[in-house]
């Protein structure tokens, strides 16, 4: 078992205070958006087994079966198939979707064949993997997830009283659901940017004046003035997670995180197609191939089980569970058949001989038995084999 040293990514939307508060350190004044735990090549965790610091990715590459177990290697290949993060949103993230596995493989192969540099700003597919993800709230957490029913979206847009939104309202009411959503999103993202900037400004002013169901959308224009994603966001459901609640995001589901601190677990991929709320590249034709144009209510997940509380998802590459260890409670012995990362988010629990404080994490290779004891909260990330 290895205590991990992890990289904190300073994306501009990150909170300046949430991750420092979790770690019990002074804020630097700079945004701290994500703390990565895993073996992703972009920022692999580091560890020291007595011969100096190295990366978790290098350790796994040197002995995949020894670190991950033969069953995990047979099912997922010789790399850790998940990435665990602490995510701290102080401003809205980009409105985005992720491809399914077939789309990711085809898109990656196409861009490789065309010689698009993997670090190019207009590159869509950084790897050949899908990116399902799960976000679990540590604080009240606001997000957008999945399309509203078109008639509900039409009523919401009409209620703003903005004349330039009327064509979208008519489209939402005049077509079958999938065609309505596709036509409106396409129209919003391909509209003249100068005209759209006026529409966005009027929409934001109306949302701020009206409040109520418009309140979650009112602040978007402050971070992304003129961005058509402000209008696209109104097509999506707003969801607020309470601490301990989670939300699963599958392929093709448009979503954005708005505010809050959470534990995020995902397949080990960096494939994102953006719809808006971003200065980055938006490839509308490719995006429209990936988006699932169906209304979908955001399903709020609550952990199930006694002792180990599991967040059930349809994905085998990752599995998230939580242990709430009470003072004086019996130790919990973890299964040892799969690789796992343990993250402390509260209290002073122990993982084996290692004492943990909030924000600390450890990597446990397959085959190593671990006993959790003490008091506090530990999240467990592993795989299903």
C-alpha positions in Angstrom: 0.0 0.0 0.0 1.4 3.4 -1.0 0.6 6.9 0.2 0.0 9.0 -2.9 1.3 12.5 -3.8 -1.2 14.0 -6.2 -1.3 16.9 -8.7 -3.8 19.7 -8.3 -4.9 21.2 -11.7 -5.3 25.0 -11.7 -8.1 25.3 -14.2 -9.7 28.8 -14.3 -13.1 27.6 -13.2 -11.7 26.1 -10.0 -12.5 27.3 -6.5 -9.7 29.1 -4.7 -10.7 27.8 -1.3 -12.5 24.4 -1.4 -9.6 22.1 -2.0 -7.3 24.0 0.5 -10.1 23.7 3.1 -10.3 19.9 2.5 -6.5 19.6 2.8 -6.3 22.0 5.8 -3.9 24.3 4.1 -3.9 28.0 3.4 -5.3 29.1 0.0 -2.8 30.4 -2.5 -5.3 32.8 -4.1 -5.1 30.8 -7.3 -7.9 28.5 -8.6 -7.5 24.8 -7.5 -9.9 22.9 -9.7 -9.1 19.2 -9.6 -6.9 16.9 -7.6 -6.1 13.8 -9.7 -5.5 10.3 -8.2 -4.5 7.6 -10.6 -2.2 6.8 -13.4 -3.5 9.1 -16.2 -0.5 10.2 -18.3 -1.6 13.9 -17.9 -0.9 13.9 -14.2 -0.1 10.5 -12.6 0.0 10.2 -8.9 3.5 9.7 -7.4 4.7 7.3 -4.7 8.0 6.2 -3.1 8.7 2.5 -2.3 12.2 3.2 -1.0 14.1 3.8 -4.2 13.0 7.4 -4.7 9.8 9.0 -6.0 8.2 7.5 -9.2 4.8 7.6 -10.8 2.0 5.2 -10.3 1.8 4.8 -14.1 5.5 3.6 -14.2 4.9 1.2 -11.3 1.9 -0.4 -13.0 3.7 -0.5 -16.4 6.6 -2.4 -14.8 4.3 -5.2 -13.4 0.7 -4.9 -14.6 -0.5 -8.2 -13.2 1.3 -7.7 -9.9 -0.3 -4.3 -9.3 -3.7 -4.7 -11.0 -4.3 -8.5 -10.7 -4.7 -10.9 -13.5 -8.5 -10.6 -13.7 -8.3 -6.8 -14.2 -5.6 -7.0 -16.8 -7.5 -9.6 -18.7 -10.6 -7.5 -18.7 -9.3 -3.9 -19.1 -5.7 -4.3 -20.3 -2.4 -3.4 -18.5 -3.4 0.0 -17.2 -5.5 1.3 -14.3 -8.9 1.8 -16.0 -10.2 4.6 -13.8 -9.2 8.1 -12.6 -10.3 9.4 -9.2 -10.6 13.2 -8.6 -11.6 15.7 -6.1 -13.4 18.4 -8.1 -13.9 22.0 -6.8 -16.1 24.1 -9.1 -16.0 27.8 -8.3 -17.4 28.8 -11.7 -19.3 26.7 -14.3 -17.4 24.1 -16.3 -17.9 23.8 -20.0 -21.2 22.4 -21.3 -20.1 19.0 -22.7 -20.7 15.4 -23.7 -18.6 12.3 -23.9 -18.5 9.7 -26.7 -19.3 6.0 -26.3 -16.6 3.5 -26.8 -17.2 2.9 -30.5 -17.4 6.6 -31.2 -14.2 7.2 -29.3 -12.3 4.5 -31.1 -13.5 5.7 -34.5 -12.9 9.4 -33.8 -9.4 8.7 -32.4 -8.4 6.6 -35.4 -9.7 9.2 -37.8 -7.8 12.0 -36.2 -4.6 9.9 -36.0 -5.0 9.0 -39.7 -5.4 12.7 -40.6 -2.3 13.6 -38.6 -4.1 15.9 -36.1 -1.6 16.5 -33.3 -2.9 15.1 -30.0 -2.3 18.4 -28.3 -3.9 20.5 -31.0 -6.6 22.9 -29.8 -9.0 21.6 -32.4 -8.4 17.9 -31.5 -11.6 16.1 -30.3 -10.4 12.7 -29.3 -7.3 12.5 -27.1 -7.6 8.7 -26.7 -9.7 5.7 -27.9 -11.6 5.3 -24.7 -15.1 6.3 -23.5 -15.5 8.6 -20.5 -18.5 7.7 -18.3 -18.3 9.5 -15.0 -19.8 9.7 -11.5 -19.8 12.8 -9.3 -20.5 12.5 -5.6 -21.1 15.7 -3.6 -19.1 16.6 -0.5 -20.8 19.9 -0.3 -24.1 21.1 -1.8 -23.3 20.7 -5.5 -25.1 22.3 -8.5 -25.0 21.0 -12.0 -26.9 20.6 -15.3 -27.7 17.2 -16.7 -29.7 15.8 -19.5 -32.3 17.5 -21.7 -35.6 18.7 -20.4 -38.7 17.5 -22.3 -39.0 19.9 -25.2 -42.4 21.3 -24.2 -41.0 22.1 -20.7 -37.9 23.8 -22.3 -40.3 25.8 -24.5 -42.2 27.0 -21.5 -39.0 28.0 -19.7 -37.7 29.9 -22.7 -41.0 31.6 -23.4 -41.3 32.7 -19.7 -38.2 34.9 -20.1 -40.0 37.2 -22.5 -37.1 37.6 -24.9 -38.3 38.1 -28.5 -35.2 36.5 -30.1 -35.9 33.3 -28.2 -39.3 32.8 -29.9 -38.0 30.9 -32.9 -36.5 28.3 -30.5 -39.8 28.1 -28.6 -41.7 27.4 -31.9 -39.2 24.7 -32.9 -39.5 23.0 -29.5 -43.3 22.8 -29.9 -43.5 21.9 -33.6 -41.5 18.7 -33.9 -41.1 15.3 -32.3 -38.9 15.4 -29.2 -35.6 14.2 -30.7 -35.9 16.4 -33.8 -36.9 19.4 -31.7 -33.9 19.1 -29.5 -31.5 18.5 -32.4 -32.8 21.5 -34.4 -32.7 23.9 -31.5 -29.3 23.0 -30.3 -28.0 23.2 -33.9 -29.6 26.6 -34.4 -28.2 28.0 -31.1 -24.6 26.8 -31.8 -24.6 27.9 -35.4 -26.3 31.3 -35.0 -24.5 34.6 -35.8 -22.3 35.3 -32.9 -23.1 39.0 -32.7 -26.8 38.4 -32.8 -26.4 35.6 -30.2 -24.5 37.9 -27.9 -27.5 40.2 -27.8 -29.8 37.3 -27.1 -27.6 36.0 -24.3 -27.4 39.4 -22.7 -31.2 39.8 -22.7 -31.7 36.3 -21.5 -29.3 36.7 -18.6 -30.9 40.0 -17.6 -34.4 38.4 -17.6 -33.2 35.3 -15.7 -31.6 37.5 -13.0 -34.8 39.6 -12.8 -37.2 36.6 -12.6 -35.1 34.3 -10.3 -36.9 31.1 -9.3 -36.3 28.3 -11.9 -34.0 30.8 -13.8 -31.7 31.5 -10.9 -29.1 28.6 -11.7 -28.8 30.1 -15.3 -28.6 33.8 -14.4 -24.9 33.8 -13.5 -23.6 32.0 -16.5 -23.3 35.1 -18.6 -20.9 36.7 -16.0 -18.4 33.9 -16.7 -19.2 33.5 -20.5 -20.6 36.7 -22.0 -22.1 36.2 -25.4 -21.6 32.4 -25.3 -24.4 30.4 -27.0 -23.9 27.8 -24.3 -25.9 30.1 -22.0 -29.0 29.4 -24.2 -28.2 25.7 -24.6 -27.9 25.4 -20.9 -31.6 26.3 -20.5 -32.5 23.1 -22.4 -31.0 21.1 -19.6 -32.2 20.0 -16.2 -30.8 21.7 -13.1 -29.9 19.4 -10.3 -28.7 20.1 -6.8 -26.9 17.2 -5.0 -26.7 17.2 -1.2 -23.6 15.8 0.5 -23.4 12.0 -0.1 -25.7 12.1 -3.2 -24.2 11.3 -6.6 -25.0 11.5 -10.3 -23.9 9.2 -13.1 -23.2 10.6 -16.6 -23.2 8.2 -19.5 -22.2 8.7 -23.1 -24.0 11.4 -25.1 -25.6 13.1 -22.1 -25.0 16.9 -22.1 -24.0 18.2 -18.7 -22.1 20.9 -16.9 -21.0 21.3 -13.3 -21.8 24.8 -11.8 -20.6 25.0 -8.2 -19.5 22.8 -5.3 -17.0 20.2 -4.1 -17.2 16.6 -5.0 -15.5 13.2 -5.5 -15.4 12.3 -9.2 -14.7 8.9 -10.6 -14.4 8.2 -14.3 -13.0 5.9 -17.0 -9.4 6.8 -17.7 -10.0 9.1 -20.7 -9.8 12.7 -21.6 -12.4 12.7 -24.5 -14.7 15.8 -24.3 -16.8 17.4 -26.9 -17.9 20.9 -25.9 -21.3 22.5 -26.5 -20.5 25.9 -25.0 -19.6 27.9 -21.8 -16.0 27.7 -22.9 -13.4 29.6 -24.9 -12.2 26.3 -26.3 -12.9 24.6 -29.6 -16.5 23.6 -30.3 -16.8 21.2 -33.2 -20.6 21.4 -33.9 -20.8 18.6 -36.6 -18.9 16.1 -34.5 -20.8 17.1 -31.4 -24.1 16.5 -33.1 -23.0 12.9 -33.9 -22.4 12.2 -30.2 -25.2 13.9 -28.4 -28.2 11.7 -27.4 -31.2 13.8 -28.3 -33.6 12.4 -25.7 -35.1 14.0 -22.6 -33.6 12.4 -19.5 -34.2 13.3 -15.9 -31.0 13.4 -13.8 -31.0 10.3 -11.6 -29.8 11.1 -8.1 -27.9 8.1 -6.6 -27.7 7.4 -2.9 -25.3 4.8 -1.6 -26.6 1.3 -0.8 -25.4 -1.3 1.6 -24.4 -1.8 5.2 -20.8 -0.9 6.0 -19.5 -0.4 2.5 -22.1 1.9 0.9 -21.9 1.4 -2.9 -22.9 3.9 -5.7 -24.3 1.5 -8.3 -23.6 2.3 -11.9 -23.7 0.2 -15.2 -19.9 0.6 -15.7 -17.2 -2.0 -14.9 -14.2 0.2 -15.3 -14.9 1.9 -12.0 -16.9 1.3 -8.8 -17.2 3.9 -6.1 -18.2 3.2 -2.5 -18.0 4.9 0.9 -17.2 3.9 4.4 -18.5 6.1 7.3 -16.3 4.8 10.2 -17.8 5.5 13.6 -15.7 6.0 16.7 -15.2 2.7 18.5 -16.6 0.7 15.5 -15.3 -2.6 14.3 -12.6 -2.5 11.7 -13.6 -3.2 8.1 -11.5 -5.6 6.0 -11.5 -4.8 2.2 -11.6 -7.3 -0.6 -8.2 -7.8 -2.1 -8.9 -9.1 -5.6 -8.7 -5.8 -7.4 -6.6 -2.6 -7.4 -8.1 0.2 -5.4 -7.5 3.9 -4.4 -8.7 5.0 -1.0 -9.4 8.7 -0.3 -10.1 10.2 3.1 -12.5 13.1 3.1 -13.2 13.5 6.8 -11.9 12.5 10.3 -8.7 10.6 11.1 -9.2 7.0 9.9 -6.5 4.4 9.3 -5.8 2.2 6.3 -3.7 -0.6 7.7 -0.8 1.1 9.4 -1.2 4.4 7.6 -3.0 7.2 9.4 -5.0 9.4 7.0 -6.2 13.0 7.1 -8.8 14.6 4.8 -7.5 14.9 1.2 -4.9 12.0 1.6 -5.1 8.9 -0.5 -3.4 5.6 -0.9 -3.0 3.0 -3.7 -3.6 -0.6 -2.8 -2.4 -3.2 -5.3 -4.5 -6.3 -6.0 -3.7 -9.0 -3.6 -2.9 -6.8 -0.6 -5.3 -7.0 2.3 -6.3 -3.7 4.0 -8.2 -3.1 7.2 -9.9 0.3 7.8 -10.2 1.5 11.3 -10.6 4.7 13.4 -13.3 7.2 12.6 -14.0 9.3 9.5 -15.0 8.9 5.9 -13.2 7.0 3.2 -14.1 6.7 -0.4 -13.0 3.5 -2.2 -12.4 3.5 -6.0 -11.9 0.1 -7.7 -13.1 -2.0 -10.7 -15.6 -4.7 -11.3 -14.2 -8.0 -12.6 
